[in-house]
Amino acid sequence: MKFGTQCVHAGEASDHSYGSHITPIYQTSTFVFDNAEQGAARFAGEEEGYTYARIVPNTPTHAALVDKIAALEGAETGQTFSSGMAAITAVALSQLERGDHLISTDVVYGSTYGLFASILTRFGIEVSFVDTSYLEKVRNSLRKNTKMIFLETPANPTMTVCDIEAICEIAREIDALSVVDNTFATPRFQRALKLGADVVVHSCTKYVGGHADLLGGVVVGRKEFVESMIPVVNYTGGTMGTHEAWLCIRGLKTLHLRMEKHASNAMKVAEFLEGRPEIEWVRYPGLTSHPQYEIAKKQMSGFGGMIAFGIKGGIDAGRKLMNSVELCTLTVSLGSVDTLIQHPASMTHANVPGEVRTKMGITNGLVRLSVGIEEPEDIIADLDQALKKV
């Protein structure tokens, strides 16, 4: 099946009990066994089946979501979580131990940075933040104990792009795990597993759900890897809610349609911003002015809905802009059907030390725009009137 058809049909199965066309919400915490022997066999892992909603495979609703997102990413299987951060935490804690070394893209989501820099290091895990847009910097950061390379591309919020295929090859050379946060691009525009990645993670809160009404995360990859996470998944309890799993299934049915509109709108908005005298620079992977445009064109089939731009006048000008928009919504997060605008240095990345933000390129004048699926002329008109007030 082609991608759009997979969005609608993958993982879906009619309910055999009552014939429901739509995957039901199995709103239960526990499951009944036919007999004591069956219960013992399931808990011992000797028989497949459901036991308790915190324990893998959670519920049939979760299983349907896993089947759908795994099909879209080209993975064998996956695991759902209560948030994107719960997903990343499970990957790290299940694969790394004291004395191991992790290389991470230097520009990552603020909470990912906090987890790596403040939590993992407390357990004796060494962490290096590297500008992964330069392959030589990645190679120079390798150590004998490097066990994982974590990539976020395009990066949040600078939109920096790194060469997934080349870096995953570097990881294979040293037998390290390659993990790609594919939240910005989604499987509609970037298939990291086909480019050589071992693992893909998503914050389902963003484009997977698509409507800013849920929290969730997912990890997909080889069955052997996903099964290796089970102890951490079961014991830490970062389980996605059943209703959230159902909302993700519903959201994925229109992922292909939404992402095409997000990307089409974003290109028009990016081109508009590039022509404005109030704007110093614009970063959108689909623009030829993007520093990694050729890499983005090579590994992405579309460029998504996220834009970063620098406004002249720094934080004061950015504040005026964000206080002047009318259609765009001033809020954090991204991937919603409506256009969202925010200031990373004081919001999503405020927990990153100032000197580190500056080194990453997260300047006080950087504004992040998550372009929605409204009519592009209306988004541009709103930004136009707001920029005139700066």
Number of C-alpha atoms within 10 A of each C-alpha: 9 7 16 17 13 18 25 18 14 23 19 19 14 12 12 8 6 7 10 11 11 13 19 16 17 16 12 11 13 14 14 10 14 8 8 8 9 16 17 14 13 15 15 10 9 10 12 12 19 19 20 17 23 19 19 21 21 26 25 18 23 28 19 20 26 26 20 26 28 24 21 21 22 17 23 16 22 26 28 31 27 23 22 25 21 23 25 24 20 20 22 21 14 16 15 19 15 12 14 17 24 25 24 23 24 22 29 25 19 19 16 18 19 15 15 22 17 12 13 20 15 11 13 14 18 20 19 18 19 21 21 26 21 13 16 10 12 21 13 9 15 18 13 8 13 22 21 22 26 26 30 26 27 25 22 22 28 26 25 27 25 23 20 28 16 12 24 24 16 18 24 14 9 15 12 19 18 25 28 23 24 23 26 26 25 27 26 22 19 23 23 27 23 14 16 18 24 21 23 27 25 29 27 29 25 25 27 29 28 25 17 17 12 20 20 27 27 26 30 27 22 16 12 10 19 19 14 13 19 17 14 17 26 17 10 13 15 21 23 24 24 22 16 22 30 21 22 28 28 19 19 27 20 17 22 20 14 23 26 18 20 28 22 19 22 26 22 14 22 24 14 14 24 17 12 13 11 16 16 16 18 24 25 29 28 22 19 12 13 18 16 21 18 16 16 25 15 9 20 20 14 20 29 31 31 30 26 24 22 24 25 17 16 14 19 13 19 22 16 15 21 21 14 19 20 14 16 23 16 16 14 15 14 26 28 23 21 19 22 21 22 23 26 24 23 12 12 18 23 14 14 20 10 15 11 12 20 13 12 20 15 24 19 21 22 25 26 23 26 26 30 27 23 16 10 19 12 12 23 19 15 16 21 16 14 17 22 10 12 18
